[in-house]
Amino acid sequence: MKALVGNQNKLPQQLQNAIKAAPESPAKQTTAGEFAYEKHRKDMEMGKATYPSDKVRAALTSMTSDDVTYSDAKKELRKKRKTEYNTKNKK
């Protein structure tokens, strides 16, 4: 629901109802790019995607360790993020 602005309260009731029921202006709506960015940020927070800094940490870990691969290190960091997210949201 939107509020009437200016002299819109002087319009006929039918038009007032149409204005109130109309969606927000396209300028105020989220673009597909903004939506995708927010979804990706949420996925990273939830541990479904990897933070760029975690990718660097995984690469360094795999280069300095003989028994840990990049993929395994990245999975561990994502698992850690997911655990942090779950414990934070259980409160």
PDB file of N, CA, C and O in Angstrom:
ATOM      1  N   MET A   1       0.839  -1.181   0.000  1.00  0.00           N
ATOM      2  CA  MET A   1       0.000   0.000   0.000  1.00  0.00           C
ATOM      3  C   MET A   1       0.884   1.246   0.000  1.00  0.00           C
ATOM      4  O   MET A   1       1.856   1.341   0.749  1.00  0.00           O
ATOM      5  N   LYS A   2       0.522   2.186  -0.853  1.00  0.00           N
ATOM      6  CA  LYS A   2       1.246   3.443  -0.928  1.00  0.00           C
ATOM      7  C   LYS A   2       0.384   4.545  -0.348  1.00  0.00           C
ATOM      8  O   LYS A   2      -0.843   4.450  -0.351  1.00  0.00           O
ATOM      9  N   ALA A   3       1.011   5.566   0.140  1.00  0.00           N
ATOM     10  CA  ALA A   3       0.295   6.728   0.661  1.00  0.00           C
ATOM     11  C   ALA A   3       0.030   7.695  -0.482  1.00  0.00           C
ATOM     12  O   ALA A   3       0.797   7.766  -1.442  1.00  0.00           O
ATOM     13  N   LEU A   4      -1.045   8.425  -0.370  1.00  0.00           N
ATOM     14  CA  LEU A   4      -1.343   9.456  -1.351  1.00  0.00           C
ATOM     15  C   LEU A   4      -0.413  10.639  -1.118  1.00  0.00           C
ATOM     16  O   LEU A   4      -0.118  10.991   0.024  1.00  0.00           O
ATOM     17  N   VAL A   5       0.047  11.254  -2.212  1.00  0.00           N
ATOM     18  CA  VAL A   5       1.018  12.335  -2.131  1.00  0.00           C
ATOM     19  C   VAL A   5       0.407  13.607  -2.710  1.00  0.00           C
ATOM     20  O   VAL A   5      -0.331  13.555  -3.694  1.00  0.00           O
ATOM     21  N   GLY A   6       0.712  14.731  -2.104  1.00  0.00           N
ATOM     22  CA  GLY A   6       0.261  16.019  -2.626  1.00  0.00           C
ATOM     23  C   GLY A   6      -1.253  16.150  -2.575  1.00  0.00           C
ATOM     24  O   GLY A   6      -1.870  15.909  -1.538  1.00  0.00           O
ATOM     25  N   ASN A   7      -1.838  16.529  -3.686  1.00  0.00           N
ATOM     26  CA  ASN A   7      -3.288  16.720  -3.774  1.00  0.00           C
ATOM     27  C   ASN A   7      -4.016  15.473  -4.267  1.00  0.00           C
ATOM     28  O   ASN A   7      -5.162  15.567  -4.707  1.00  0.00           O
ATOM     29  N   GLN A   8      -3.384  14.326  -4.203  1.00  0.00           N
ATOM     30  CA  GLN A   8      -4.020  13.102  -4.696  1.00  0.00           C
ATOM     31  C   GLN A   8      -5.259  12.740  -3.883  1.00  0.00           C
ATOM     32  O   GLN A   8      -6.113  11.995  -4.364  1.00  0.00           O
ATOM     33  N   ASN A   9      -5.371  13.253  -2.660  1.00  0.00           N
ATOM     34  CA  ASN A   9      -6.559  12.953  -1.857  1.00  0.00           C
ATOM     35  C   ASN A   9      -7.794  13.669  -2.398  1.00  0.00           C
ATOM     36  O   ASN A   9      -8.909  13.374  -1.971  1.00  0.00           O
ATOM     37  N   LYS A  10      -7.612  14.615  -3.340  1.00  0.00           N
ATOM     38  CA  LYS A  10      -8.739  15.309  -3.961  1.00  0.00           C
ATOM     39  C   LYS A  10      -9.240  14.585  -5.213  1.00  0.00           C
ATOM     40  O   LYS A  10     -10.264  14.968  -5.779  1.00  0.00           O
ATOM     41  N   LEU A  11      -8.537  13.560  -5.639  1.00  0.00           N
ATOM     42  CA  LEU A  11      -8.959  12.781  -6.806  1.00  0.00           C
ATOM     43  C   LEU A  11     -10.187  11.948  -6.467  1.00  0.00           C
ATOM     44  O   LEU A  11     -10.472  11.715  -5.293  1.00  0.00           O
ATOM     45  N   PRO A  12     -10.925  11.491  -7.499  1.00  0.00           N
ATOM     46  CA  PRO A  12     -12.056  10.603  -7.239  1.00  0.00           C
ATOM     47  C   PRO A  12     -11.594   9.343  -6.506  1.00  0.00           C
ATOM     48  O   PRO A  12     -10.456   8.904  -6.677  1.00  0.00           O
ATOM     49  N   GLN A  13     -12.455   8.779  -5.712  1.00  0.00           N
ATOM     50  CA  GLN A  13     -12.125   7.618  -4.874  1.00  0.00           C
ATOM     51  C   GLN A  13     -11.582   6.460  -5.707  1.00  0.00           C
ATOM     52  O   GLN A  13     -10.683   5.747  -5.262  1.00  0.00           O
ATOM     53  N   GLN A  14     -12.116   6.269  -6.898  1.00  0.00           N
ATOM     54  CA  GLN A  14     -11.676   5.178  -7.768  1.00  0.00           C
ATOM     55  C   GLN A  14     -10.185   5.340  -8.117  1.00  0.00           C
ATOM     56  O   GLN A  14      -9.431   4.367  -8.084  1.00  0.00           O
ATOM     57  N   LEU A  15      -9.773   6.540  -8.442  1.00  0.00           N
ATOM     58  CA  LEU A  15      -8.364   6.782  -8.753  1.00  0.00           C
ATOM     59  C   LEU A  15      -7.482   6.676  -7.503  1.00  0.00           C
ATOM     60  O   LEU A  15      -6.358   6.180  -7.583  1.00  0.00           O
ATOM     61  N   GLN A  16      -7.973   7.128  -6.374  1.00  0.00           N
ATOM     62  CA  GLN A  16      -7.215   7.010  -5.126  1.00  0.00           C
ATOM     63  C   GLN A  16      -6.942   5.544  -4.816  1.00  0.00           C
ATOM     64  O   GLN A  16      -5.831   5.181  -4.428  1.00  0.00           O
ATOM     65  N   ASN A  17      -7.954   4.706  -4.987  1.00  0.00           N
ATOM     66  CA  ASN A  17      -7.790   3.271  -4.731  1.00  0.00           C
ATOM     67  C   ASN A  17      -6.781   2.658  -5.694  1.00  0.00           C
ATOM     68  O   ASN A  17      -5.983   1.810  -5.295  1.00  0.00           O
ATOM     69  N   ALA A  18      -6.809   3.082  -6.976  1.00  0.00           N
ATOM     70  CA  ALA A  18      -5.871   2.559  -7.966  1.00  0.00           C
ATOM     71  C   ALA A  18      -4.438   2.955  -7.613  1.00  0.00           C
ATOM     72  O   ALA A  18      -3.516   2.153  -7.760  1.00  0.00           O
ATOM     73  N   ILE A  19      -4.251   4.192  -7.148  1.00  0.00           N
ATOM     74  CA  ILE A  19      -2.916   4.652  -6.764  1.00  0.00           C
ATOM     75  C   ILE A  19      -2.403   3.859  -5.566  1.00  0.00           C
ATOM     76  O   ILE A  19      -1.245   3.441  -5.538  1.00  0.00           O
ATOM     77  N   LYS A  20      -3.254   3.658  -4.597  1.00  0.00           N
ATOM     78  CA  LYS A  20      -2.842   2.917  -3.397  1.00  0.00           C
ATOM     79  C   LYS A  20      -2.509   1.466  -3.717  1.00  0.00           C
ATOM     80  O   LYS A  20      -1.611   0.889  -3.104  1.00  0.00           O
ATOM     81  N   ALA A  21      -3.225   0.867  -4.674  1.00  0.00           N
ATOM     82  CA  ALA A  21      -3.021  -0.542  -5.008  1.00  0.00           C
ATOM     83  C   ALA A  21      -1.867  -0.755  -5.980  1.00  0.00           C
ATOM     84  O   ALA A  21      -1.407  -1.886  -6.135  1.00  0.00           O
ATOM     85  N   ALA A  22      -1.386   0.294  -6.637  1.00  0.00           N
ATOM     86  CA  ALA A  22      -0.319   0.166  -7.632  1.00  0.00           C
ATOM     87  C   ALA A  22       0.999  -0.206  -6.959  1.00  0.00           C
ATOM     88  O   ALA A  22       1.259   0.201  -5.826  1.00  0.00           O
ATOM     89  N   PRO A  23       1.837  -0.986  -7.662  1.00  0.00           N
ATOM     90  CA  PRO A  23       3.154  -1.308  -7.104  1.00  0.00           C
ATOM     91  C   PRO A  23       4.032  -0.069  -7.067  1.00  0.00           C
ATOM     92  O   PRO A  23       3.696   0.964  -7.646  1.00  0.00           O
ATOM     93  N   GLU A  24       5.158  -0.185  -6.382  1.00  0.00           N
ATOM     94  CA  GLU A  24       6.106   0.929  -6.312  1.00  0.00           C
ATOM     95  C   GLU A  24       6.575   1.288  -7.721  1.00  0.00           C
ATOM     96  O   GLU A  24       6.456   0.480  -8.643  1.00  0.00           O
ATOM     97  N   SER A  25       7.092   2.461  -7.883  1.00  0.00           N
ATOM     98  CA  SER A  25       7.577   2.893  -9.184  1.00  0.00           C
ATOM     99  C   SER A  25       8.761   2.022  -9.601  1.00  0.00           C
ATOM    100  O   SER A  25       9.487   1.518  -8.744  1.00  0.00           O
ATOM    101  N   PRO A  26       8.963   1.840 -10.910  1.00  0.00           N
ATOM    102  CA  PRO A  26      10.090   1.012 -11.364  1.00  0.00           C
ATOM    103  C   PRO A  26      11.440   1.506 -10.850  1.00  0.00           C
ATOM    104  O   PRO A  26      12.365   0.710 -10.685  1.00  0.00           O
ATOM    105  N   ALA A  27      11.563   2.792 -10.599  1.00  0.00           N
ATOM    106  CA  ALA A  27      12.825   3.318 -10.101  1.00  0.00           C
ATOM    107  C   ALA A  27      13.140   2.806  -8.704  1.00  0.00           C
ATOM    108  O   ALA A  27      14.306   2.739  -8.316  1.00  0.00           O
ATOM    109  N   LYS A  28      12.112   2.444  -7.945  1.00  0.00           N
ATOM    110  CA  LYS A  28      12.321   1.972  -6.581  1.00  0.00           C
ATOM    111  C   LYS A  28      12.394   0.445  -6.496  1.00  0.00           C
ATOM    112  O   LYS A  28      12.689  -0.102  -5.433  1.00  0.00           O
ATOM    113  N   GLN A  29      12.129  -0.242  -7.602  1.00  0.00           N
ATOM    114  CA  GLN A  29      12.140  -1.696  -7.590  1.00  0.00           C
ATOM    115  C   GLN A  29      13.565  -2.206  -7.728  1.00  0.00           C
ATOM    116  O   GLN A  29      14.428  -1.513  -8.266  1.00  0.00           O
ATOM    117  N   THR A  30      13.808  -3.400  -7.249  1.00  0.00           N
ATOM    118  CA  THR A  30      15.120  -4.011  -7.320  1.00  0.00           C
ATOM    119  C   THR A  30      15.368  -4.554  -8.717  1.00  0.00           C
ATOM    120  O   THR A  30      14.501  -5.211  -9.293  1.00  0.00           O
ATOM    121  N   THR A  31      16.538  -4.286  -9.259  1.00  0.00           N
ATOM    122  CA  THR A  31      16.877  -4.818 -10.571  1.00  0.00           C
ATOM    123  C   THR A  31      17.318  -6.277 -10.425  1.00  0.00           C
ATOM    124  O   THR A  31      17.576  -6.756  -9.321  1.00  0.00           O
ATOM    125  N   ALA A  32      17.397  -6.956 -11.543  1.00  0.00           N
ATOM    126  CA  ALA A  32      17.824  -8.360 -11.521  1.00  0.00           C
ATOM    127  C   ALA A  32      19.247  -8.483 -10.998  1.00  0.00           C
ATOM    128  O   ALA A  32      19.569  -9.423 -10.272  1.00  0.00           O
ATOM    129  N   GLY A  33      20.100  -7.527 -11.368  1.00  0.00           N
ATOM    130  CA  GLY A  33      21.480  -7.551 -10.897  1.00  0.00           C
ATOM    131  C   GLY A  33      21.577  -7.359  -9.394  1.00  0.00           C
ATOM    132  O   GLY A  33      22.350  -8.042  -8.723  1.00  0.00           O
ATOM    133  N   GLU A  34      20.790  -6.427  -8.867  1.00  0.00           N
ATOM    134  CA  GLU A  34      20.788  -6.191  -7.421  1.00  0.00           C
ATOM    135  C   GLU A  34      20.258  -7.413  -6.682  1.00  0.00           C
ATOM    136  O   GLU A  34      20.782  -7.789  -5.633  1.00  0.00           O
ATOM    137  N   PHE A  35      19.222  -8.028  -7.231  1.00  0.00           N
ATOM    138  CA  PHE A  35      18.655  -9.224  -6.611  1.00  0.00           C
ATOM    139  C   PHE A  35      19.676 -10.349  -6.601  1.00  0.00           C
ATOM    140  O   PHE A  35      19.846 -11.025  -5.587  1.00  0.00           O
ATOM    141  N   ALA A  36      20.359 -10.556  -7.727  1.00  0.00           N
ATOM    142  CA  ALA A  36      21.367 -11.620  -7.811  1.00  0.00           C
ATOM    143  C   ALA A  36      22.517 -11.361  -6.844  1.00  0.00           C
ATOM    144  O   ALA A  36      23.020 -12.289  -6.210  1.00  0.00           O
ATOM    145  N   TYR A  37      22.934 -10.092  -6.730  1.00  0.00           N
ATOM    146  CA  TYR A  37      24.015  -9.749  -5.819  1.00  0.00           C
ATOM    147  C   TYR A  37      23.618 -10.039  -4.373  1.00  0.00           C
ATOM    148  O   TYR A  37      24.395 -10.629  -3.623  1.00  0.00           O
ATOM    149  N   GLU A  38      22.413  -9.627  -3.982  1.00  0.00           N
ATOM    150  CA  GLU A  38      21.943  -9.873  -2.613  1.00  0.00           C
ATOM    151  C   GLU A  38      21.818 -11.368  -2.333  1.00  0.00           C
ATOM    152  O   GLU A  38      22.141 -11.825  -1.236  1.00  0.00           O
ATOM    153  N   LYS A  39      21.349 -12.132  -3.321  1.00  0.00           N
ATOM    154  CA  LYS A  39      21.224 -13.580  -3.149  1.00  0.00           C
ATOM    155  C   LYS A  39      22.612 -14.198  -2.964  1.00  0.00           C
ATOM    156  O   LYS A  39      22.799 -15.065  -2.111  1.00  0.00           O
ATOM    157  N   HIS A  40      23.579 -13.750  -3.761  1.00  0.00           N
ATOM    158  CA  HIS A  40      24.941 -14.284  -3.641  1.00  0.00           C
ATOM    159  C   HIS A  40      25.538 -13.942  -2.284  1.00  0.00           C
ATOM    160  O   HIS A  40      26.183 -14.789  -1.665  1.00  0.00           O
ATOM    161  N   ARG A  41      25.334 -12.709  -1.809  1.00  0.00           N
ATOM    162  CA  ARG A  41      25.829 -12.326  -0.487  1.00  0.00           C
ATOM    163  C   ARG A  41      25.214 -13.203   0.598  1.00  0.00           C
ATOM    164  O   ARG A  41      25.908 -13.635   1.519  1.00  0.00           O
ATOM    165  N   LYS A  42      23.911 -13.467   0.489  1.00  0.00           N
ATOM    166  CA  LYS A  42      23.229 -14.318   1.471  1.00  0.00           C
ATOM    167  C   LYS A  42      23.765 -15.747   1.389  1.00  0.00           C
ATOM    168  O   LYS A  42      23.969 -16.391   2.419  1.00  0.00           O
ATOM    169  N   ASP A  43      23.997 -16.251   0.165  1.00  0.00           N
ATOM    170  CA  ASP A  43      24.557 -17.594   0.003  1.00  0.00           C
ATOM    171  C   ASP A  43      25.943 -17.693   0.633  1.00  0.00           C
ATOM    172  O   ASP A  43      26.271 -18.704   1.254  1.00  0.00           O
ATOM    173  N   MET A  44      26.757 -16.650   0.478  1.00  0.00           N
ATOM    174  CA  MET A  44      28.080 -16.674   1.096  1.00  0.00           C
ATOM    175  C   MET A  44      27.959 -16.696   2.614  1.00  0.00           C
ATOM    176  O   MET A  44      28.686 -17.421   3.292  1.00  0.00           O
ATOM    177  N   GLU A  45      27.036 -15.896   3.142  1.00  0.00           N
ATOM    178  CA  GLU A  45      26.847 -15.853   4.590  1.00  0.00           C
ATOM    179  C   GLU A  45      26.382 -17.205   5.121  1.00  0.00           C
ATOM    180  O   GLU A  45      26.781 -17.626   6.207  1.00  0.00           O
ATOM    181  N   MET A  46      25.537 -17.880   4.348  1.00  0.00           N
ATOM    182  CA  MET A  46      24.972 -19.158   4.781  1.00  0.00           C
ATOM    183  C   MET A  46      25.925 -20.328   4.537  1.00  0.00           C
ATOM    184  O   MET A  46      25.641 -21.446   4.965  1.00  0.00           O
ATOM    185  N   GLY A  47      27.035 -20.093   3.865  1.00  0.00           N
ATOM    186  CA  GLY A  47      27.985 -21.169   3.605  1.00  0.00           C
ATOM    187  C   GLY A  47      27.671 -21.937   2.342  1.00  0.00           C
ATOM    188  O   GLY A  47      28.231 -23.012   2.131  1.00  0.00           O
ATOM    189  N   LYS A  48      26.792 -21.425   1.493  1.00  0.00           N
ATOM    190  CA  LYS A  48      26.465 -22.101   0.234  1.00  0.00           C
ATOM    191  C   LYS A  48      27.395 -21.655  -0.890  1.00  0.00           C
ATOM    192  O   LYS A  48      27.519 -22.347  -1.901  1.00  0.00           O
ATOM    193  N   ALA A  49      28.041 -20.517  -0.726  1.00  0.00           N
ATOM    194  CA  ALA A  49      29.019 -20.008  -1.685  1.00  0.00           C
ATOM    195  C   ALA A  49      30.265 -19.614  -0.905  1.00  0.00           C
ATOM    196  O   ALA A  49      30.221 -19.447   0.314  1.00  0.00           O
ATOM    197  N   THR A  50      31.361 -19.471  -1.612  1.00  0.00           N
ATOM    198  CA  THR A  50      32.633 -19.212  -0.948  1.00  0.00           C
ATOM    199  C   THR A  50      33.014 -17.741  -1.034  1.00  0.00           C
ATOM    200  O   THR A  50      32.958 -17.146  -2.110  1.00  0.00           O
ATOM    201  N   TYR A  51      33.399 -17.157   0.084  1.00  0.00           N
ATOM    202  CA  TYR A  51      33.909 -15.797   0.121  1.00  0.00           C
ATOM    203  C   TYR A  51      35.211 -15.734  -0.673  1.00  0.00           C
ATOM    204  O   TYR A  51      35.974 -16.699  -0.662  1.00  0.00           O
ATOM    205  N   PRO A  52      35.482 -14.642  -1.353  1.00  0.00           N
ATOM    206  CA  PRO A  52      36.767 -14.509  -2.053  1.00  0.00           C
ATOM    207  C   PRO A  52      37.956 -14.657  -1.103  1.00  0.00           C
ATOM    208  O   PRO A  52      38.970 -15.251  -1.469  1.00  0.00           O
ATOM    209  N   SER A  53      37.839 -14.123   0.106  1.00  0.00           N
ATOM    210  CA  SER A  53      38.936 -14.249   1.064  1.00  0.00           C
ATOM    211  C   SER A  53      39.140 -15.713   1.475  1.00  0.00           C
ATOM    212  O   SER A  53      40.267 -16.136   1.736  1.00  0.00           O
ATOM    213  N   ASP A  54      38.057 -16.475   1.530  1.00  0.00           N
ATOM    214  CA  ASP A  54      38.180 -17.899   1.861  1.00  0.00           C
ATOM    215  C   ASP A  54      38.854 -18.664   0.725  1.00  0.00           C
ATOM    216  O   ASP A  54      39.544 -19.654   0.968  1.00  0.00           O
ATOM    217  N   LYS A  55      38.658 -18.212  -0.508  1.00  0.00           N
ATOM    218  CA  LYS A  55      39.330 -18.852  -1.643  1.00  0.00           C
ATOM    219  C   LYS A  55      40.838 -18.645  -1.545  1.00  0.00           C
ATOM    220  O   LYS A  55      41.619 -19.552  -1.831  1.00  0.00           O
ATOM    221  N   VAL A  56      41.235 -17.445  -1.139  1.00  0.00           N
ATOM    222  CA  VAL A  56      42.661 -17.158  -0.980  1.00  0.00           C
ATOM    223  C   VAL A  56      43.236 -18.003   0.154  1.00  0.00           C
ATOM    224  O   VAL A  56      44.317 -18.578   0.021  1.00  0.00           O
ATOM    225  N   ARG A  57      42.508 -18.075   1.271  1.00  0.00           N
ATOM    226  CA  ARG A  57      42.971 -18.904   2.403  1.00  0.00           C
ATOM    227  C   ARG A  57      43.101 -20.362   1.992  1.00  0.00           C
ATOM    228  O   ARG A  57      44.061 -21.035   2.367  1.00  0.00           O
ATOM    229  N   ALA A  58      42.123 -20.856   1.212  1.00  0.00           N
ATOM    230  CA  ALA A  58      42.163 -22.250   0.766  1.00  0.00           C
ATOM    231  C   ALA A  58      43.364 -22.482  -0.144  1.00  0.00           C
ATOM    232  O   ALA A  58      44.026 -23.516  -0.054  1.00  0.00           O
ATOM    233  N   ALA A  59      43.642 -21.523  -1.016  1.00  0.00           N
ATOM    234  CA  ALA A  59      44.796 -21.659  -1.905  1.00  0.00           C
ATOM    235  C   ALA A  59      46.096 -21.688  -1.105  1.00  0.00           C
ATOM    236  O   ALA A  59      46.974 -22.508  -1.371  1.00  0.00           O
ATOM    237  N   LEU A  60      46.218 -20.793  -0.124  1.00  0.00           N
ATOM    238  CA  LEU A  60      47.434 -20.774   0.700  1.00  0.00           C
ATOM    239  C   LEU A  60      47.577 -22.059   1.504  1.00  0.00           C
ATOM    240  O   LEU A  60      48.674 -22.602   1.635  1.00  0.00           O
ATOM    241  N   THR A  61      46.462 -22.539   2.039  1.00  0.00           N
ATOM    242  CA  THR A  61      46.505 -23.784   2.810  1.00  0.00           C
ATOM    243  C   THR A  61      46.935 -24.951   1.944  1.00  0.00           C
ATOM    244  O   THR A  61      47.751 -25.772   2.361  1.00  0.00           O
ATOM    245  N   SER A  62      46.383 -25.028   0.730  1.00  0.00           N
ATOM    246  CA  SER A  62      46.731 -26.145  -0.150  1.00  0.00           C
ATOM    247  C   SER A  62      48.177 -26.059  -0.642  1.00  0.00           C
ATOM    248  O   SER A  62      48.809 -27.085  -0.890  1.00  0.00           O
ATOM    249  N   MET A  63      48.699 -24.846  -0.782  1.00  0.00           N
ATOM    250  CA  MET A  63      50.096 -24.700  -1.226  1.00  0.00           C
ATOM    251  C   MET A  63      51.088 -25.046  -0.120  1.00  0.00           C
ATOM    252  O   MET A  63      52.187 -25.529  -0.393  1.00  0.00           O
ATOM    253  N   THR A  64      50.697 -24.798   1.131  1.00  0.00           N
ATOM    254  CA  THR A  64      51.633 -25.028   2.234  1.00  0.00           C
ATOM    255  C   THR A  64      51.470 -26.394   2.877  1.00  0.00           C
ATOM    256  O   THR A  64      52.284 -26.784   3.715  1.00  0.00           O
ATOM    257  N   SER A  65      50.436 -27.124   2.499  1.00  0.00           N
ATOM    258  CA  SER A  65      50.208 -28.431   3.092  1.00  0.00           C
ATOM    259  C   SER A  65      50.230 -29.494   1.994  1.00  0.00           C
ATOM    260  O   SER A  65      49.674 -29.300   0.913  1.00  0.00           O
ATOM    261  N   ASP A  66      50.871 -30.603   2.285  1.00  0.00           N
ATOM    262  CA  ASP A  66      50.955 -31.681   1.292  1.00  0.00           C
ATOM    263  C   ASP A  66      49.699 -32.539   1.245  1.00  0.00           C
ATOM    264  O   ASP A  66      49.395 -33.127   0.207  1.00  0.00           O
ATOM    265  N   ASP A  67      48.963 -32.623   2.353  1.00  0.00           N
ATOM    266  CA  ASP A  67      47.825 -33.537   2.396  1.00  0.00           C
ATOM    267  C   ASP A  67      46.461 -32.860   2.221  1.00  0.00           C
ATOM    268  O   ASP A  67      45.440 -33.547   2.251  1.00  0.00           O
ATOM    269  N   VAL A  68      46.414 -31.541   2.039  1.00  0.00           N
ATOM    270  CA  VAL A  68      45.149 -30.831   1.875  1.00  0.00           C
ATOM    271  C   VAL A  68      45.076 -30.231   0.470  1.00  0.00           C
ATOM    272  O   VAL A  68      45.965 -29.490   0.049  1.00  0.00           O
ATOM    273  N   THR A  69      43.998 -30.565  -0.245  1.00  0.00           N
ATOM    274  CA  THR A  69      43.815 -29.997  -1.576  1.00  0.00           C
ATOM    275  C   THR A  69      43.047 -28.682  -1.462  1.00  0.00           C
ATOM    276  O   THR A  69      42.435 -28.388  -0.435  1.00  0.00           O
ATOM    277  N   TYR A  70      43.093 -27.904  -2.535  1.00  0.00           N
ATOM    278  CA  TYR A  70      42.364 -26.627  -2.577  1.00  0.00           C
ATOM    279  C   TYR A  70      40.876 -26.855  -2.358  1.00  0.00           C
ATOM    280  O   TYR A  70      40.237 -26.132  -1.593  1.00  0.00           O
ATOM    281  N   SER A  71      40.336 -27.845  -3.018  1.00  0.00           N
ATOM    282  CA  SER A  71      38.905 -28.138  -2.908  1.00  0.00           C
ATOM    283  C   SER A  71      38.525 -28.501  -1.479  1.00  0.00           C
ATOM    284  O   SER A  71      37.512 -28.028  -0.962  1.00  0.00           O
ATOM    285  N   ASP A  72      39.332 -29.338  -0.844  1.00  0.00           N
ATOM    286  CA  ASP A  72      39.037 -29.737   0.535  1.00  0.00           C
ATOM    287  C   ASP A  72      39.130 -28.547   1.494  1.00  0.00           C
ATOM    288  O   ASP A  72      38.303 -28.402   2.394  1.00  0.00           O
ATOM    289  N   ALA A  73      40.128 -27.710   1.299  1.00  0.00           N
ATOM    290  CA  ALA A  73      40.292 -26.536   2.161  1.00  0.00           C
ATOM    291  C   ALA A  73      39.111 -25.582   1.994  1.00  0.00           C
ATOM    292  O   ALA A  73      38.610 -25.021   2.968  1.00  0.00           O
ATOM    293  N   LYS A  74      38.677 -25.407   0.754  1.00  0.00           N
ATOM    294  CA  LYS A  74      37.548 -24.519   0.472  1.00  0.00           C
ATOM    295  C   LYS A  74      36.262 -25.075   1.098  1.00  0.00           C
ATOM    296  O   LYS A  74      35.459 -24.320   1.645  1.00  0.00           O
ATOM    297  N   LYS A  75      36.076 -26.377   1.014  1.00  0.00           N
ATOM    298  CA  LYS A  75      34.896 -27.016   1.620  1.00  0.00           C
ATOM    299  C   LYS A  75      34.889 -26.832   3.131  1.00  0.00           C
ATOM    300  O   LYS A  75      33.839 -26.588   3.725  1.00  0.00           O
ATOM    301  N   GLU A  76      36.050 -26.948   3.747  1.00  0.00           N
ATOM    302  CA  GLU A  76      36.145 -26.776   5.198  1.00  0.00           C
ATOM    303  C   GLU A  76      35.799 -25.341   5.607  1.00  0.00           C
ATOM    304  O   GLU A  76      35.101 -25.128   6.598  1.00  0.00           O
ATOM    305  N   LEU A  77      36.283 -24.370   4.850  1.00  0.00           N
ATOM    306  CA  LEU A  77      35.982 -22.974   5.173  1.00  0.00           C
ATOM    307  C   LEU A  77      34.490 -22.675   4.980  1.00  0.00           C
ATOM    308  O   LEU A  77      33.893 -21.939   5.765  1.00  0.00           O
ATOM    309  N   ARG A  78      33.894 -23.254   3.927  1.00  0.00           N
ATOM    310  CA  ARG A  78      32.461 -23.070   3.709  1.00  0.00           C
ATOM    311  C   ARG A  78      31.660 -23.721   4.835  1.00  0.00           C
ATOM    312  O   ARG A  78      30.658 -23.174   5.295  1.00  0.00           O
ATOM    313  N   LYS A  79      32.115 -24.889   5.269  1.00  0.00           N
ATOM    314  CA  LYS A  79      31.455 -25.597   6.371  1.00  0.00           C
ATOM    315  C   LYS A  79      31.522 -24.761   7.648  1.00  0.00           C
ATOM    316  O   LYS A  79      30.558 -24.707   8.412  1.00  0.00           O
ATOM    317  N   LYS A  80      32.656 -24.115   7.874  1.00  0.00           N
ATOM    318  CA  LYS A  80      32.820 -23.253   9.042  1.00  0.00           C
ATOM    319  C   LYS A  80      31.846 -22.079   8.984  1.00  0.00           C
ATOM    320  O   LYS A  80      31.213 -21.747   9.986  1.00  0.00           O
ATOM    321  N   ARG A  81      31.722 -21.442   7.802  1.00  0.00           N
ATOM    322  CA  ARG A  81      30.779 -20.327   7.634  1.00  0.00           C
ATOM    323  C   ARG A  81      29.343 -20.783   7.885  1.00  0.00           C
ATOM    324  O   ARG A  81      28.563 -20.072   8.517  1.00  0.00           O
ATOM    325  N   LYS A  82      29.003 -21.956   7.395  1.00  0.00           N
ATOM    326  CA  LYS A  82      27.650 -22.490   7.569  1.00  0.00           C
ATOM    327  C   LYS A  82      27.356 -22.741   9.039  1.00  0.00           C
ATOM    328  O   LYS A  82      26.257 -22.449   9.510  1.00  0.00           O
ATOM    329  N   THR A  83      28.323 -23.276   9.765  1.00  0.00           N
ATOM    330  CA  THR A  83      28.160 -23.516  11.198  1.00  0.00           C
ATOM    331  C   THR A  83      27.980 -22.206  11.945  1.00  0.00           C
ATOM    332  O   THR A  83      27.125 -22.099  12.823  1.00  0.00           O
ATOM    333  N   GLU A  84      28.792 -21.201  11.595  1.00  0.00           N
ATOM    334  CA  GLU A  84      28.657 -19.883  12.230  1.00  0.00           C
ATOM    335  C   GLU A  84      27.281 -19.288  11.967  1.00  0.00           C
ATOM    336  O   GLU A  84      26.662 -18.716  12.864  1.00  0.00           O
ATOM    337  N   TYR A  85      26.805 -19.426  10.732  1.00  0.00           N
ATOM    338  CA  TYR A  85      25.493 -18.892  10.377  1.00  0.00           C
ATOM    339  C   TYR A  85      24.384 -19.590  11.153  1.00  0.00           C
ATOM    340  O   TYR A  85      23.470 -18.941  11.662  1.00  0.00           O
ATOM    341  N   ASN A  86      24.468 -20.908  11.241  1.00  0.00           N
ATOM    342  CA  ASN A  86      23.435 -21.675  11.953  1.00  0.00           C
ATOM    343  C   ASN A  86      23.411 -21.355  13.443  1.00  0.00           C
ATOM    344  O   ASN A  86      22.336 -21.227  14.028  1.00  0.00           O
ATOM    345  N   THR A  87      24.582 -21.224  14.062  1.00  0.00           N
ATOM    346  CA  THR A  87      24.600 -20.917  15.496  1.00  0.00           C
ATOM    347  C   THR A  87      24.124 -19.489  15.756  1.00  0.00           C
ATOM    348  O   THR A  87      23.470 -19.222  16.764  1.00  0.00           O
ATOM    349  N   LYS A  88      24.455 -18.566  14.837  1.00  0.00           N
ATOM    350  CA  LYS A  88      24.025 -17.187  14.993  1.00  0.00           C
ATOM    351  C   LYS A  88      22.496 -17.047  14.878  1.00  0.00           C
ATOM    352  O   LYS A  88      21.891 -16.234  15.577  1.00  0.00           O
ATOM    353  N   ASN A  89      21.887 -17.832  14.005  1.00  0.00           N
ATOM    354  CA  ASN A  89      20.456 -17.699  13.755  1.00  0.00           C
ATOM    355  C   ASN A  89      19.587 -18.592  14.638  1.00  0.00           C
ATOM    356  O   ASN A  89      18.361 -18.535  14.542  1.00  0.00           O
ATOM    357  N   LYS A  90      20.190 -19.410  15.493  1.00  0.00           N
ATOM    358  CA  LYS A  90      19.400 -20.231  16.412  1.00  0.00           C
ATOM    359  C   LYS A  90      18.970 -19.460  17.643  1.00  0.00           C
ATOM    360  O   LYS A  90      18.084 -19.898  18.376  1.00  0.00           O
ATOM    361  N   LYS A  91      19.592 -18.315  17.874  1.00  0.00           N
ATOM    362  CA  LYS A  91      19.290 -17.530  19.073  1.00  0.00           C
ATOM    363  C   LYS A  91      17.938 -16.931  19.027  1.00  0.00           C
ATOM    364  O   LYS A  91      17.537 -16.241  19.965  1.00  0.00           O
TER     365      LYS A  91
END
